[in-house]
Amino acid sequence: MLRFNLRRTVSMTLGAAERAAGDARAWLEDDGPAGYEAHKAAVERNLGEVGNRVVARLSALIP
């Protein structure tokens, strides 16, 4: 059970990072450097939130 939950948590984190990277590339192509910088800040904020959820989930799983 723990292995499944850890695998799911890592998968969720990697999926969020991959989506963020794809979004950043699209913003750079569409809006240039200014759009990229604005989006980069949003991506960093979102990944921070995902990281916090991962830590909380791992803390709940590991006694």
PyMOL Python script that loads the backbone (N, CA, C, O; Angstrom):
from pymol import cmd

cmd.read_pdbstr("""\
ATOM      1  N   MET A   1       0.825  -1.198   0.000  1.00  0.00           N
ATOM      2  CA  MET A   1       0.000   0.000   0.000  1.00  0.00           C
ATOM      3  C   MET A   1       0.867   1.259   0.000  1.00  0.00           C
ATOM      4  O   MET A   1       0.613   2.203  -0.748  1.00  0.00           O
ATOM      5  N   LEU A   2       1.889   1.255   0.846  1.00  0.00           N
ATOM      6  CA  LEU A   2       2.773   2.415   0.916  1.00  0.00           C
ATOM      7  C   LEU A   2       3.481   2.636  -0.414  1.00  0.00           C
ATOM      8  O   LEU A   2       3.621   3.773  -0.865  1.00  0.00           O
ATOM      9  N   ARG A   3       3.931   1.544  -1.045  1.00  0.00           N
ATOM     10  CA  ARG A   3       4.625   1.660  -2.326  1.00  0.00           C
ATOM     11  C   ARG A   3       3.699   2.268  -3.382  1.00  0.00           C
ATOM     12  O   ARG A   3       4.116   3.133  -4.152  1.00  0.00           O
ATOM     13  N   PHE A   4       2.440   1.813  -3.416  1.00  0.00           N
ATOM     14  CA  PHE A   4       1.478   2.355  -4.375  1.00  0.00           C
ATOM     15  C   PHE A   4       1.279   3.847  -4.139  1.00  0.00           C
ATOM     16  O   PHE A   4       1.287   4.633  -5.088  1.00  0.00           O
ATOM     17  N   ASN A   5       1.100   4.243  -2.880  1.00  0.00           N
ATOM     18  CA  ASN A   5       0.872   5.651  -2.572  1.00  0.00           C
ATOM     19  C   ASN A   5       2.085   6.506  -2.911  1.00  0.00           C
ATOM     20  O   ASN A   5       1.934   7.621  -3.411  1.00  0.00           O
ATOM     21  N   LEU A   6       3.285   6.002  -2.645  1.00  0.00           N
ATOM     22  CA  LEU A   6       4.492   6.754  -2.996  1.00  0.00           C
ATOM     23  C   LEU A   6       4.618   6.894  -4.507  1.00  0.00           C
ATOM     24  O   LEU A   6       4.954   7.965  -5.013  1.00  0.00           O
ATOM     25  N   ARG A   7       4.348   5.810  -5.223  1.00  0.00           N
ATOM     26  CA  ARG A   7       4.428   5.845  -6.685  1.00  0.00           C
ATOM     27  C   ARG A   7       3.417   6.847  -7.244  1.00  0.00           C
ATOM     28  O   ARG A   7       3.730   7.612  -8.157  1.00  0.00           O
ATOM     29  N   ARG A   8       2.215   6.835  -6.695  1.00  0.00           N
ATOM     30  CA  ARG A   8       1.172   7.764  -7.142  1.00  0.00           C
ATOM     31  C   ARG A   8       1.566   9.212  -6.848  1.00  0.00           C
ATOM     32  O   ARG A   8       1.343  10.099  -7.672  1.00  0.00           O
ATOM     33  N   THR A   9       2.144   9.446  -5.683  1.00  0.00           N
ATOM     34  CA  THR A   9       2.557  10.791  -5.304  1.00  0.00           C
ATOM     35  C   THR A   9       3.662  11.299  -6.221  1.00  0.00           C
ATOM     36  O   THR A   9       3.620  12.444  -6.672  1.00  0.00           O
ATOM     37  N   VAL A  10       4.647  10.457  -6.496  1.00  0.00           N
ATOM     38  CA  VAL A  10       5.738  10.850  -7.388  1.00  0.00           C
ATOM     39  C   VAL A  10       5.201  11.085  -8.792  1.00  0.00           C
ATOM     40  O   VAL A  10       5.601  12.043  -9.453  1.00  0.00           O
ATOM     41  N   SER A  11       4.307  10.233  -9.250  1.00  0.00           N
ATOM     42  CA  SER A  11       3.710  10.393 -10.572  1.00  0.00           C
ATOM     43  C   SER A  11       2.950  11.714 -10.677  1.00  0.00           C
ATOM     44  O   SER A  11       3.034  12.404 -11.692  1.00  0.00           O
ATOM     45  N   MET A  12       2.217  12.057  -9.637  1.00  0.00           N
ATOM     46  CA  MET A  12       1.469  13.316  -9.623  1.00  0.00           C
ATOM     47  C   MET A  12       2.425  14.508  -9.725  1.00  0.00           C
ATOM     48  O   MET A  12       2.159  15.466 -10.449  1.00  0.00           O
ATOM     49  N   THR A  13       3.527  14.437  -8.999  1.00  0.00           N
ATOM     50  CA  THR A  13       4.498  15.528  -9.004  1.00  0.00           C
ATOM     51  C   THR A  13       5.152  15.667 -10.374  1.00  0.00           C
ATOM     52  O   THR A  13       5.272  16.776 -10.895  1.00  0.00           O
ATOM     53  N   LEU A  14       5.574  14.554 -10.955  1.00  0.00           N
ATOM     54  CA  LEU A  14       6.212  14.602 -12.268  1.00  0.00           C
ATOM     55  C   LEU A  14       5.235  15.065 -13.341  1.00  0.00           C
ATOM     56  O   LEU A  14       5.612  15.813 -14.243  1.00  0.00           O
ATOM     57  N   GLY A  15       4.001  14.634 -13.250  1.00  0.00           N
ATOM     58  CA  GLY A  15       2.986  15.079 -14.209  1.00  0.00           C
ATOM     59  C   GLY A  15       2.778  16.576 -14.145  1.00  0.00           C
ATOM     60  O   GLY A  15       2.653  17.233 -15.178  1.00  0.00           O
ATOM     61  N   ALA A  16       2.740  17.120 -12.946  1.00  0.00           N
ATOM     62  CA  ALA A  16       2.577  18.570 -12.790  1.00  0.00           C
ATOM     63  C   ALA A  16       3.772  19.307 -13.373  1.00  0.00           C
ATOM     64  O   ALA A  16       3.605  20.345 -14.012  1.00  0.00           O
ATOM     65  N   ALA A  17       4.964  18.791 -13.163  1.00  0.00           N
ATOM     66  CA  ALA A  17       6.166  19.433 -13.700  1.00  0.00           C
ATOM     67  C   ALA A  17       6.180  19.386 -15.228  1.00  0.00           C
ATOM     68  O   ALA A  17       6.554  20.364 -15.874  1.00  0.00           O
ATOM     69  N   GLU A  18       5.776  18.259 -15.803  1.00  0.00           N
ATOM     70  CA  GLU A  18       5.738  18.137 -17.262  1.00  0.00           C
ATOM     71  C   GLU A  18       4.708  19.088 -17.871  1.00  0.00           C
ATOM     72  O   GLU A  18       4.973  19.719 -18.895  1.00  0.00           O
ATOM     73  N   ARG A  19       3.543  19.191 -17.249  1.00  0.00           N
ATOM     74  CA  ARG A  19       2.520  20.119 -17.752  1.00  0.00           C
ATOM     75  C   ARG A  19       3.007  21.560 -17.654  1.00  0.00           C
ATOM     76  O   ARG A  19       2.779  22.362 -18.560  1.00  0.00           O
ATOM     77  N   ALA A  20       3.668  21.880 -16.570  1.00  0.00           N
ATOM     78  CA  ALA A  20       4.176  23.240 -16.382  1.00  0.00           C
ATOM     79  C   ALA A  20       5.227  23.569 -17.433  1.00  0.00           C
ATOM     80  O   ALA A  20       5.243  24.681 -17.961  1.00  0.00           O
ATOM     81  N   ALA A  21       6.099  22.624 -17.743  1.00  0.00           N
ATOM     82  CA  ALA A  21       7.123  22.859 -18.758  1.00  0.00           C
ATOM     83  C   ALA A  21       6.483  23.067 -20.129  1.00  0.00           C
ATOM     84  O   ALA A  21       6.897  23.950 -20.880  1.00  0.00           O
ATOM     85  N   GLY A  22       5.489  22.268 -20.453  1.00  0.00           N
ATOM     86  CA  GLY A  22       4.786  22.434 -21.727  1.00  0.00           C
ATOM     87  C   GLY A  22       4.076  23.772 -21.810  1.00  0.00           C
ATOM     88  O   GLY A  22       4.097  24.426 -22.852  1.00  0.00           O
ATOM     89  N   ASP A  23       3.450  24.180 -20.720  1.00  0.00           N
ATOM     90  CA  ASP A  23       2.777  25.479 -20.683  1.00  0.00           C
ATOM     91  C   ASP A  23       3.773  26.611 -20.863  1.00  0.00           C
ATOM     92  O   ASP A  23       3.498  27.575 -21.579  1.00  0.00           O
ATOM     93  N   ALA A  24       4.931  26.501 -20.217  1.00  0.00           N
ATOM     94  CA  ALA A  24       5.945  27.557 -20.319  1.00  0.00           C
ATOM     95  C   ALA A  24       6.441  27.687 -21.755  1.00  0.00           C
ATOM     96  O   ALA A  24       6.636  28.800 -22.245  1.00  0.00           O
ATOM     97  N   ARG A  25       6.646  26.556 -22.434  1.00  0.00           N
ATOM     98  CA  ARG A  25       7.081  26.615 -23.842  1.00  0.00           C
ATOM     99  C   ARG A  25       6.023  27.299 -24.706  1.00  0.00           C
ATOM    100  O   ARG A  25       6.348  28.121 -25.563  1.00  0.00           O
ATOM    101  N   ALA A  26       4.769  26.957 -24.478  1.00  0.00           N
ATOM    102  CA  ALA A  26       3.683  27.565 -25.257  1.00  0.00           C
ATOM    103  C   ALA A  26       3.619  29.069 -25.010  1.00  0.00           C
ATOM    104  O   ALA A  26       3.433  29.843 -25.949  1.00  0.00           O
ATOM    105  N   TRP A  27       3.769  29.486 -23.762  1.00  0.00           N
ATOM    106  CA  TRP A  27       3.726  30.922 -23.454  1.00  0.00           C
ATOM    107  C   TRP A  27       4.891  31.644 -24.107  1.00  0.00           C
ATOM    108  O   TRP A  27       4.723  32.757 -24.607  1.00  0.00           O
ATOM    109  N   LEU A  28       6.058  31.039 -24.113  1.00  0.00           N
ATOM    110  CA  LEU A  28       7.226  31.671 -24.723  1.00  0.00           C
ATOM    111  C   LEU A  28       7.004  31.849 -26.219  1.00  0.00           C
ATOM    112  O   LEU A  28       7.346  32.889 -26.781  1.00  0.00           O
ATOM    113  N   GLU A  29       6.435  30.841 -26.862  1.00  0.00           N
ATOM    114  CA  GLU A  29       6.172  30.929 -28.296  1.00  0.00           C
ATOM    115  C   GLU A  29       5.081  31.952 -28.606  1.00  0.00           C
ATOM    116  O   GLU A  29       5.183  32.683 -29.591  1.00  0.00           O
ATOM    117  N   ASP A  30       4.041  32.010 -27.777  1.00  0.00           N
ATOM    118  CA  ASP A  30       2.899  32.882 -28.047  1.00  0.00           C
ATOM    119  C   ASP A  30       3.124  34.330 -27.631  1.00  0.00           C
ATOM    120  O   ASP A  30       2.779  35.250 -28.372  1.00  0.00           O
ATOM    121  N   ASP A  31       3.700  34.535 -26.455  1.00  0.00           N
ATOM    122  CA  ASP A  31       3.764  35.881 -25.876  1.00  0.00           C
ATOM    123  C   ASP A  31       5.169  36.435 -25.732  1.00  0.00           C
ATOM    124  O   ASP A  31       5.337  37.555 -25.248  1.00  0.00           O
ATOM    125  N   GLY A  32       6.169  35.693 -26.133  1.00  0.00           N
ATOM    126  CA  GLY A  32       7.534  36.177 -26.021  1.00  0.00           C
ATOM    127  C   GLY A  32       8.034  36.157 -24.582  1.00  0.00           C
ATOM    128  O   GLY A  32       7.390  35.598 -23.694  1.00  0.00           O
ATOM    129  N   PRO A  33       9.193  36.776 -24.368  1.00  0.00           N
ATOM    130  CA  PRO A  33       9.828  36.737 -23.048  1.00  0.00           C
ATOM    131  C   PRO A  33       8.977  37.311 -21.915  1.00  0.00           C
ATOM    132  O   PRO A  33       9.011  36.782 -20.804  1.00  0.00           O
ATOM    133  N   ALA A  34       8.223  38.365 -22.162  1.00  0.00           N
ATOM    134  CA  ALA A  34       7.408  38.961 -21.089  1.00  0.00           C
ATOM    135  C   ALA A  34       6.325  37.979 -20.628  1.00  0.00           C
ATOM    136  O   ALA A  34       6.091  37.823 -19.430  1.00  0.00           O
ATOM    137  N   GLY A  35       5.678  37.329 -21.574  1.00  0.00           N
ATOM    138  CA  GLY A  35       4.663  36.338 -21.229  1.00  0.00           C
ATOM    139  C   GLY A  35       5.268  35.141 -20.515  1.00  0.00           C
ATOM    140  O   GLY A  35       4.676  34.573 -19.597  1.00  0.00           O
ATOM    141  N   TYR A  36       6.463  34.772 -20.960  1.00  0.00           N
ATOM    142  CA  TYR A  36       7.152  33.650 -20.323  1.00  0.00           C
ATOM    143  C   TYR A  36       7.458  33.964 -18.863  1.00  0.00           C
ATOM    144  O   TYR A  36       7.232  33.126 -17.990  1.00  0.00           O
ATOM    145  N   GLU A  37       7.966  35.154 -18.590  1.00  0.00           N
ATOM    146  CA  GLU A  37       8.305  35.528 -17.209  1.00  0.00           C
ATOM    147  C   GLU A  37       7.063  35.546 -16.319  1.00  0.00           C
ATOM    148  O   GLU A  37       7.109  35.099 -15.172  1.00  0.00           O
ATOM    149  N   ALA A  38       5.962  36.058 -16.846  1.00  0.00           N
ATOM    150  CA  ALA A  38       4.720  36.085 -16.069  1.00  0.00           C
ATOM    151  C   ALA A  38       4.248  34.664 -15.777  1.00  0.00           C
ATOM    152  O   ALA A  38       3.827  34.345 -14.665  1.00  0.00           O
ATOM    153  N   HIS A  39       4.328  33.828 -16.797  1.00  0.00           N
ATOM    154  CA  HIS A  39       3.889  32.445 -16.613  1.00  0.00           C
ATOM    155  C   HIS A  39       4.838  31.678 -15.694  1.00  0.00           C
ATOM    156  O   HIS A  39       4.405  30.829 -14.916  1.00  0.00           O
ATOM    157  N   LYS A  40       6.118  31.976 -15.787  1.00  0.00           N
ATOM    158  CA  LYS A  40       7.114  31.304 -14.951  1.00  0.00           C
ATOM    159  C   LYS A  40       6.787  31.496 -13.465  1.00  0.00           C
ATOM    160  O   LYS A  40       6.890  30.556 -12.677  1.00  0.00           O
ATOM    161  N   ALA A  41       6.397  32.701 -13.094  1.00  0.00           N
ATOM    162  CA  ALA A  41       6.040  32.968 -11.696  1.00  0.00           C
ATOM    163  C   ALA A  41       4.833  32.125 -11.277  1.00  0.00           C
ATOM    164  O   ALA A  41       4.798  31.586 -10.171  1.00  0.00           O
ATOM    165  N   ALA A  42       3.854  32.016 -12.162  1.00  0.00           N
ATOM    166  CA  ALA A  42       2.666  31.208 -11.856  1.00  0.00           C
ATOM    167  C   ALA A  42       3.031  29.729 -11.740  1.00  0.00           C
ATOM    168  O   ALA A  42       2.527  29.028 -10.863  1.00  0.00           O
ATOM    169  N   VAL A  43       3.901  29.262 -12.619  1.00  0.00           N
ATOM    170  CA  VAL A  43       4.332  27.860 -12.586  1.00  0.00           C
ATOM    171  C   VAL A  43       5.068  27.566 -11.280  1.00  0.00           C
ATOM    172  O   VAL A  43       4.829  26.541 -10.642  1.00  0.00           O
ATOM    173  N   GLU A  44       5.960  28.469 -10.890  1.00  0.00           N
ATOM    174  CA  GLU A  44       6.698  28.261  -9.643  1.00  0.00           C
ATOM    175  C   GLU A  44       5.745  28.192  -8.452  1.00  0.00           C
ATOM    176  O   GLU A  44       5.926  27.378  -7.547  1.00  0.00           O
ATOM    177  N   ARG A  45       4.748  29.037  -8.463  1.00  0.00           N
ATOM    178  CA  ARG A  45       3.759  29.039  -7.382  1.00  0.00           C
ATOM    179  C   ARG A  45       2.987  27.712  -7.368  1.00  0.00           C
ATOM    180  O   ARG A  45       2.796  27.109  -6.312  1.00  0.00           O
ATOM    181  N   ASN A  46       2.551  27.267  -8.546  1.00  0.00           N
ATOM    182  CA  ASN A  46       1.790  26.016  -8.637  1.00  0.00           C
ATOM    183  C   ASN A  46       2.629  24.810  -8.235  1.00  0.00           C
ATOM    184  O   ASN A  46       2.144  23.924  -7.530  1.00  0.00           O
ATOM    185  N   LEU A  47       3.885  24.769  -8.678  1.00  0.00           N
ATOM    186  CA  LEU A  47       4.739  23.645  -8.308  1.00  0.00           C
ATOM    187  C   LEU A  47       5.030  23.656  -6.812  1.00  0.00           C
ATOM    188  O   LEU A  47       5.172  22.599  -6.196  1.00  0.00           O
ATOM    189  N   GLY A  48       5.118  24.837  -6.232  1.00  0.00           N
ATOM    190  CA  GLY A  48       5.290  24.926  -4.783  1.00  0.00           C
ATOM    191  C   GLY A  48       4.099  24.339  -4.056  1.00  0.00           C
ATOM    192  O   GLY A  48       4.253  23.651  -3.047  1.00  0.00           O
ATOM    193  N   GLU A  49       2.908  24.613  -4.571  1.00  0.00           N
ATOM    194  CA  GLU A  49       1.696  24.055  -3.966  1.00  0.00           C
ATOM    195  C   GLU A  49       1.665  22.535  -4.115  1.00  0.00           C
ATOM    196  O   GLU A  49       1.277  21.826  -3.186  1.00  0.00           O
ATOM    197  N   VAL A  50       2.071  22.037  -5.280  1.00  0.00           N
ATOM    198  CA  VAL A  50       2.127  20.583  -5.484  1.00  0.00           C
ATOM    199  C   VAL A  50       3.144  19.976  -4.526  1.00  0.00           C
ATOM    200  O   VAL A  50       2.891  18.935  -3.921  1.00  0.00           O
ATOM    201  N   GLY A  51       4.287  20.625  -4.392  1.00  0.00           N
ATOM    202  CA  GLY A  51       5.305  20.139  -3.461  1.00  0.00           C
ATOM    203  C   GLY A  51       4.787  20.071  -2.036  1.00  0.00           C
ATOM    204  O   GLY A  51       5.065  19.114  -1.314  1.00  0.00           O
ATOM    205  N   ASN A  52       4.042  21.076  -1.634  1.00  0.00           N
ATOM    206  CA  ASN A  52       3.471  21.073  -0.285  1.00  0.00           C
ATOM    207  C   ASN A  52       2.486  19.920  -0.104  1.00  0.00           C
ATOM    208  O   ASN A  52       2.444  19.296   0.956  1.00  0.00           O
ATOM    209  N   ARG A  53       1.694  19.637  -1.141  1.00  0.00           N
ATOM    210  CA  ARG A  53       0.755  18.513  -1.058  1.00  0.00           C
ATOM    211  C   ARG A  53       1.499  17.182  -0.976  1.00  0.00           C
ATOM    212  O   ARG A  53       1.095  16.276  -0.247  1.00  0.00           O
ATOM    213  N   VAL A  54       2.597  17.078  -1.738  1.00  0.00           N
ATOM    214  CA  VAL A  54       3.390  15.844  -1.709  1.00  0.00           C
ATOM    215  C   VAL A  54       3.967  15.625  -0.315  1.00  0.00           C
ATOM    216  O   VAL A  54       3.899  14.520   0.222  1.00  0.00           O
ATOM    217  N   VAL A  55       4.530  16.669   0.264  1.00  0.00           N
ATOM    218  CA  VAL A  55       5.101  16.545   1.606  1.00  0.00           C
ATOM    219  C   VAL A  55       4.020  16.157   2.609  1.00  0.00           C
ATOM    220  O   VAL A  55       4.247  15.298   3.462  1.00  0.00           O
ATOM    221  N   ALA A  56       2.864  16.773   2.516  1.00  0.00           N
ATOM    222  CA  ALA A  56       1.773  16.443   3.436  1.00  0.00           C
ATOM    223  C   ALA A  56       1.336  14.996   3.261  1.00  0.00           C
ATOM    224  O   ALA A  56       1.081  14.295   4.239  1.00  0.00           O
ATOM    225  N   ARG A  57       1.252  14.556   2.021  1.00  0.00           N
ATOM    226  CA  ARG A  57       0.827  13.179   1.756  1.00  0.00           C
ATOM    227  C   ARG A  57       1.860  12.182   2.271  1.00  0.00           C
ATOM    228  O   ARG A  57       1.510  11.175   2.886  1.00  0.00           O
ATOM    229  N   LEU A  58       3.134  12.470   2.013  1.00  0.00           N
ATOM    230  CA  LEU A  58       4.183  11.576   2.500  1.00  0.00           C
ATOM    231  C   LEU A  58       4.217  11.553   4.025  1.00  0.00           C
ATOM    232  O   LEU A  58       4.411  10.497   4.628  1.00  0.00           O
ATOM    233  N   SER A  59       4.034  12.693   4.636  1.00  0.00           N
ATOM    234  CA  SER A  59       4.022  12.762   6.104  1.00  0.00           C
ATOM    235  C   SER A  59       2.885  11.926   6.680  1.00  0.00           C
ATOM    236  O   SER A  59       3.033  11.305   7.733  1.00  0.00           O
ATOM    237  N   ALA A  60       1.761  11.914   5.992  1.00  0.00           N
ATOM    238  CA  ALA A  60       0.622  11.125   6.459  1.00  0.00           C
ATOM    239  C   ALA A  60       0.869   9.623   6.276  1.00  0.00           C
ATOM    240  O   ALA A  60       0.355   8.809   7.044  1.00  0.00           O
ATOM    241  N   LEU A  61       1.653   9.262   5.263  1.00  0.00           N
ATOM    242  CA  LEU A  61       1.889   7.848   4.970  1.00  0.00           C
ATOM    243  C   LEU A  61       2.976   7.235   5.843  1.00  0.00           C
ATOM    244  O   LEU A  61       2.922   6.052   6.178  1.00  0.00           O
ATOM    245  N   ILE A  62       3.954   8.043   6.204  1.00  0.00           N
ATOM    246  CA  ILE A  62       5.101   7.531   6.953  1.00  0.00           C
ATOM    247  C   ILE A  62       4.946   7.928   8.416  1.00  0.00           C
ATOM    248  O   ILE A  62       4.935   9.114   8.744  1.00  0.00           O
ATOM    249  N   PRO A  63       4.827   6.943   9.288  1.00  0.00           N
ATOM    250  CA  PRO A  63       4.623   7.261  10.714  1.00  0.00           C
ATOM    251  C   PRO A  63       5.851   7.880  11.368  1.00  0.00           C
ATOM    252  O   PRO A  63       5.823   8.196  12.557  1.00  0.00           O
TER     253      PRO A  63
END
""", "prot")
cmd.dss("prot")
cmd.show_as("cartoon", "prot")
cmd.util.cbc("prot")
cmd.orient("prot")
